[in-house]
Amino acid sequence: MRRAAISIVGIGYFVLSNPVLAHEKDLRTMTDSSGETEVAFCYRPSPNSFGLPGHAFVAFSARNPAGVRDFRAVGHTVASGASSVSAAFSYFGGGSVSGAQMEERYTSIKQACLTVKVDRAVFQNAVSAAQPTLSKLGFPATVASSMERYSLGSNDCITFAEKVATAIKPAGLTVPSRSSIDTPSSWINKLIASNP
């Protein structure tokens, strides 16, 4: 598939979702001659068919007037080389581990998403919110990614999805509060339920 000209660390190619689990909300306020833009908030079940734990991520999609769609999916996760035991311990007050924004390369038929159609300016705000803070400050990508931290419950995949959702909130997206026991699936389901 063709890649978009959006600068985000960690880019994905495709996501397969079950139409029964797909939900849409249209927050557009105007037509756009340059095409349509969407931001989707998704989760994979825990464990999924590959035995991977639950995970939330955000997908960015832009379609031009010719119908060509550029799609990218990104999530915040534990960096390679970080111990899964240490990552789990981070939830209970243990130290954070190396984290990174990574592309989402898997597919899951049971994936659930809330796809939000937005105006281009709102889309750009969401893309900006997805960029790592250190990258925004001008650090080279290699330095920024080596300094990112991950901690369950406070700087994890849900935190990342919530940060992007908050960028869309002024356009009319309702962003639910996160509880200390929310999992990726429970928080995304709260987001879906809050935006019928």
C-alpha angles and dihedrals in degrees: 000000000000119000123229126234092247116126108223129141108243117025129197131202109210144354126200116210137180111247089220089060094043117104128181135200122185113211097162116133099183143023117258121212089202093063140261131311130200138180118202126197110205143171136195118222122254115273100010126201090280093051093252118145123251116287139179124212142164127237124203118203130182124179121193124214090266089061096250108145125207112200132186130172124193137172139177113246146149112298119241112273094031115121116248088214090056090047091052091046089054087072090063096051098280118138121284120257133219111289136185142185104245137182118258108236102164130088129214125185089208094056115130123207142178107214113200119197108212142174115264094253090054089047090053090050089053091048090050091050089054094056114099112259093235091052089053089054090057101260113147112259093247092054094042093050093048090055099046115114131209127202126167111243097015112040107015140109093295091051088053094049091045091052091054092044090052089057088059095044095092088059091058107277113141109222114199123218116259118237125210090251099047116128123199090264096046094048095046089047089052088051090050093047091048092055109048 
